[in-house]
Amino acid sequence: MELHGKTVLVIGLKRTGVSVARFVASQGGQVRVTDRQGHDALTSELASLAGIPLDLHLGTNDLDVLAKVDLVVPSPGVPANAPLLQAATPGGAGME
């Protein structure tokens, strides 16, 4: 999939999420990140992404993050039955 100009939602900002965010940005994609944890708990991860434009949605699981997303990439630690991931699947309530 061509990522240039696409909006990619990364669910979970630990090791895999950081790597995905870097890759998407390097390919010209727009990176949107969501994580249940807030800024304070993700200080080192956010520092490692300094200089990369991010649309951050931290400390919440709001389904609004799915609006106008072209691709969703969950981190391995995100349970398959997580409401946000369920909404992102075909037939789910959140994706346009």
C-alpha positions in Angstrom: 0.0 0.0 0.0 1.2 3.5 -0.9 1.4 5.5 2.3 2.2 8.9 0.9 -0.7 11.2 1.7 -2.6 8.5 3.7 -3.6 8.9 7.3 -2.5 5.9 9.4 -3.8 5.3 12.9 -1.4 3.6 15.2 -3.1 2.1 18.2 -0.6 1.7 21.1 2.6 3.7 21.4 5.2 1.3 22.7 8.0 -0.4 20.8 5.9 -1.5 17.7 3.9 1.7 17.7 7.0 3.9 17.7 8.5 1.9 14.8 5.3 2.0 12.8 5.0 5.8 13.3 8.5 6.3 12.1 8.0 4.1 9.1 4.7 5.8 8.1 6.2 9.3 8.4 9.3 8.2 6.4 6.9 7.1 3.6 5.1 10.5 3.6 2.0 9.3 5.5 0.2 11.3 8.2 0.6 9.6 11.6 -2.3 9.6 14.1 -1.5 7.9 17.4 -3.8 6.7 20.1 -2.9 5.1 23.4 -4.8 4.6 26.7 -1.9 6.0 28.5 -1.3 9.7 28.8 1.7 11.9 28.0 3.4 11.3 31.3 3.5 7.5 30.8 4.8 7.8 27.3 7.6 10.4 27.8 10.4 8.3 26.3 8.3 7.1 23.4 7.3 10.6 22.5 10.9 11.9 22.9 12.0 9.2 20.4 9.5 10.6 17.9 10.6 14.2 18.3 10.5 16.0 14.9 7.9 13.7 13.4 4.5 15.4 13.0 2.0 13.4 15.0 -1.7 13.8 15.6 -1.8 12.6 19.2 -4.8 11.2 21.1 -3.5 10.0 24.4 -5.2 9.0 27.6 -8.4 8.1 25.7 -10.0 5.4 23.6 -12.4 7.8 21.8 -13.7 6.3 18.5 -13.5 9.7 16.9 -9.8 9.0 16.1 -11.1 6.6 13.3 -12.5 9.5 11.3 -10.9 9.8 7.9 -8.3 7.1 8.5 -7.0 5.1 5.6 -5.2 2.3 7.6 -5.2 1.1 11.2 -2.1 -0.6 12.7 -2.6 -2.0 16.1 0.3 -2.8 18.3 0.6 -6.5 19.3 -0.5 -5.8 22.9 -3.9 -4.4 21.8 -6.5 -7.1 22.4 -8.5 -8.2 19.4 -11.7 -7.4 21.3 -10.7 -3.8 22.2 -13.7 -1.6 21.3 -11.5 0.7 19.2 -10.1 -2.1 17.1 -13.6 -3.7 16.8 -14.9 -0.4 15.4 -12.1 -0.2 12.9 -12.8 -3.6 11.4 -15.0 -3.9 8.3 -18.6 -3.5 9.4 -17.4 -1.7 12.5 -19.0 1.6 13.5 -16.1 4.0 13.3 -14.3 4.1 9.9 -15.5 6.2 7.0 
